[in-house]
Amino acid sequence: MDYDSDEGRMTTAEQLATHDPRAAAEALRAIACDDGVGDEVRLSAAELLPALDPQAAAQACLAIASDDGVGDEVRLSAAELLPAVDPQAAAQACLAIASDDGVGDEVRLSAAELLAAVDPQAAAQACLGIASDDGVGDEVRLSAAELIAAPSPQAAGAFRGLPGDRLRHRPPSPPSPRRPPRPQW
């Protein structure tokens, strides 16, 4: 077996998982964090890590998602693995992708949407950056602006009951019943 090839390293790490999970996790983390390894192989290694070592999975996924030398879709896929193992690392990864103007428009927006689930404030900043970037397509800019404007449940709660409340945070209430006519004296 060729232990110097990416696939050979992966095969060895996978076989090691049945005998020594800790060593397998370290081998997989090393593969996932090695920028000399192909993008898809790095992602495959990171996908195997959560079952063996969630902390190593978080480190590996963050390394992939933050690496601007990795393809956009692979970076996003790595970031999508993070919320389940480390929400804070997920926020860092999504912010790195959403803020990178070298990443495709749709992938940046997807990262901002994922970011909204783990850090709404950072997501608003990322969406503002996307919406104000004139290098981004109009449809994506509009979608980013809509994400900023979409009220969170907390924000909607803050506006309830205020005069002039126009947020669409709940369906309109039914009309009031008609008053009976006043008696004539």
Disulfide bonds with the S-S distance in Angstrom:
none
